[in-house]
Amino acid sequence: MESFEKELKKILESRIRDVKDFPKPGILFKDITPLLRDPETLNLTLRMLVKPFLSKNIELVVGLESRGFLFGPGLAMNLHAGFVPIRKPNKLPAKTVSATYQLEYGEDKVEVHADAIIKGNRVVIHDDLIATGGTAAAATELVERLGGEVVGYSFLIELDALGGRKQLKEGAPVETLLKF
């Protein structure tokens, strides 16, 4: 089974395009749009993202703006859970709570509706990619501030050398399909 999963991951990896110097010089951007365009790899990706969480009684999937919105709702539907978007500031219409996180050259902020998570909700945080872990750590702060329990993290891609998983909640499994 392990070699079968390795083969599946090779297929997914072959559908990810490297774009040099995007969004700024020196960055090698992992573009998932070729994977999204292909119906077979799109379906395979979603099935592989869902698998680790099937028996975890997940109540909510939190998706991080913006690429966390691509697989987050499908992940939620397949887990029979709700979906909660975490967005950049001033994008949500009702009362919000926010968390600030550090960037290489400053800081940024994310927000969630104040009533989106109920105390005790079992939550998976999802994004397409984890790099330094700042956004996912800020999402963790928001989920916990609202009383939710982060029971895992889901990422399509992990940029392993940047050590982002060190920023995440200790003890919560971090599931990634591909590591670069």
C-alpha positions as CSV (number, residue, x, y, z in Angstrom):
1,M,0.0,0.0,0.0
2,E,2.8,2.4,0.8
3,S,4.4,2.1,-2.6
4,F,0.9,2.7,-4.2
5,E,0.6,5.9,-2.2
6,K,4.1,6.9,-3.3
7,E,3.1,6.4,-6.9
8,L,-0.1,8.5,-6.4
9,K,2.0,11.3,-4.9
10,K,4.4,11.2,-7.8
11,I,1.4,11.8,-10.1
12,L,0.3,14.7,-8.1
13,E,3.8,16.2,-7.9
14,S,4.0,16.0,-11.7
15,R,1.0,18.3,-11.9
16,I,2.6,21.1,-9.9
17,R,4.5,23.7,-11.8
18,D,7.5,25.7,-10.5
19,V,7.3,29.4,-11.4
20,K,10.6,31.3,-10.7
21,D,10.6,34.8,-9.2
22,F,6.9,34.9,-8.4
23,P,5.5,36.9,-6.6
24,K,8.9,38.5,-6.2
25,P,12.5,37.8,-7.2
26,G,14.1,34.8,-5.4
27,I,10.8,33.0,-4.8
28,L,10.1,29.6,-6.4
29,F,6.3,29.5,-6.5
30,K,4.5,26.1,-6.4
31,D,1.7,26.5,-8.9
32,I,-1.2,24.0,-8.3
33,T,-3.3,25.2,-11.2
34,P,-2.2,22.3,-13.6
35,L,-3.3,19.9,-10.8
36,L,-6.7,21.7,-10.5
37,R,-7.3,21.6,-14.3
38,D,-7.0,17.8,-14.5
39,P,-10.2,16.1,-13.2
40,E,-8.4,12.9,-12.2
41,T,-5.7,14.6,-10.1
42,L,-8.3,17.0,-8.7
43,N,-10.4,14.1,-7.4
44,L,-7.3,12.1,-6.3
45,T,-6.0,15.0,-4.3
46,L,-9.3,15.5,-2.5
47,R,-9.6,11.8,-1.7
48,M,-6.0,11.8,-0.3
49,L,-6.6,14.9,1.8
50,V,-9.8,13.4,3.4
51,K,-8.3,10.0,4.2
52,P,-6.4,10.9,7.4
53,F,-9.4,12.6,9.0
54,L,-12.2,10.1,8.2
55,S,-12.4,8.7,11.8
56,K,-11.6,11.9,13.7
57,N,-15.2,13.2,14.1
58,I,-14.4,16.5,12.5
59,E,-17.1,19.2,12.8
60,L,-15.5,22.0,10.9
61,V,-12.9,22.5,8.3
62,V,-11.3,26.0,8.5
63,G,-9.9,27.1,5.1
64,L,-7.3,29.8,4.9
65,E,-7.6,32.5,2.2
66,S,-7.4,32.1,-0.6
67,R,-6.1,28.7,-1.8
68,G,-7.4,27.0,1.3
69,F,-10.8,27.7,-0.2
70,L,-10.0,25.4,-3.2
71,F,-10.0,22.0,-1.3
72,G,-11.4,23.1,2.1
73,P,-15.1,22.9,1.1
74,G,-14.7,19.5,-0.6
75,L,-12.8,18.3,2.4
76,A,-15.6,19.5,4.7
77,M,-18.3,17.9,2.5
78,N,-16.5,14.5,2.5
79,L,-16.0,14.6,6.3
80,H,-19.7,15.6,6.8
81,A,-18.5,18.8,8.4
82,G,-19.1,22.5,8.0
83,F,-16.7,24.9,6.3
84,V,-15.4,28.2,7.9
85,P,-13.3,30.7,5.9
86,I,-10.5,32.6,7.5
87,R,-9.9,35.7,5.5
88,K,-7.7,38.8,5.1
89,P,-8.9,41.9,7.0
90,N,-12.2,43.6,6.0
91,K,-13.5,40.8,3.8
92,L,-16.1,39.3,6.1
93,P,-19.4,41.1,6.6
94,A,-20.3,40.3,10.3
95,K,-18.4,40.8,13.6
96,T,-14.9,39.3,13.4
97,V,-12.0,38.4,15.6
98,S,-8.5,38.7,14.2
99,A,-5.0,37.4,14.8
100,T,-1.7,39.0,13.6
101,Y,1.3,37.0,12.4
102,Q,4.8,37.7,11.3
103,L,6.1,37.8,7.7
104,E,9.7,38.0,6.6
105,Y,9.3,41.7,6.1
106,G,6.5,42.8,8.4
107,E,3.2,41.4,9.7
108,D,-0.2,40.5,8.4
109,K,-3.6,39.7,9.8
110,V,-6.4,37.2,9.3
111,E,-10.0,37.3,10.5
112,V,-12.9,34.9,11.2
113,H,-16.5,35.6,12.0
114,A,-16.9,35.8,15.8
115,D,-19.7,33.2,15.7
116,A,-18.2,30.8,13.2
117,I,-16.8,28.3,15.8
118,I,-18.7,27.0,18.8
119,K,-16.9,26.0,22.0
120,G,-15.8,22.3,21.7
121,N,-16.0,22.1,17.9
122,R,-13.5,19.7,16.5
123,V,-11.6,21.5,13.7
124,V,-9.1,20.7,10.9
125,I,-7.2,23.7,9.6
126,H,-6.6,23.5,5.8
127,D,-4.4,25.4,3.3
128,D,-2.8,24.4,0.1
129,L,0.7,25.0,1.3
130,I,2.6,25.4,4.6
131,A,5.9,27.4,4.4
132,T,6.8,29.3,7.6
133,G,3.6,28.3,9.4
134,G,2.6,31.9,10.3
135,T,-0.9,31.9,8.7
136,A,-1.8,28.4,10.1
137,A,-0.5,29.4,13.6
138,A,-2.7,32.6,13.4
139,A,-5.7,30.4,12.4
140,T,-5.0,28.1,15.4
141,E,-5.1,31.1,17.7
142,L,-8.5,32.2,16.2
143,V,-10.0,28.7,16.5
144,E,-8.8,28.3,20.1
145,R,-9.9,31.8,21.1
146,L,-13.4,31.0,19.9
147,G,-13.3,27.7,21.9
148,G,-12.7,25.2,19.1
149,E,-10.3,22.3,19.3
150,V,-7.7,22.0,16.6
151,V,-7.4,18.2,16.0
152,G,-5.3,18.4,12.9
153,Y,-3.8,20.3,10.0
154,S,-4.2,19.5,6.3
155,F,-1.9,20.8,3.5
156,L,-1.4,19.8,0.0
157,I,2.3,21.0,0.0
158,E,4.9,21.5,2.7
159,L,8.0,23.5,2.1
160,D,10.0,21.3,4.6
161,A,13.1,23.5,4.8
162,L,11.1,26.5,6.2
163,G,10.1,24.5,9.3
164,G,6.5,25.7,9.4
165,R,5.1,22.8,11.3
166,K,7.1,24.0,14.4
167,Q,4.7,26.9,14.6
168,L,1.6,24.6,14.9
169,K,-0.2,23.2,17.9
170,E,1.9,20.5,19.5
171,G,0.2,17.1,19.4
172,A,-2.1,17.9,16.5
173,P,-1.2,15.8,13.5
174,V,0.1,17.7,10.4
175,E,-0.9,15.9,7.2
176,T,0.8,16.9,4.0
177,L,0.6,15.1,0.7
178,L,3.8,16.5,-0.9
179,K,7.0,17.8,0.6
180,F,9.5,19.9,-1.2
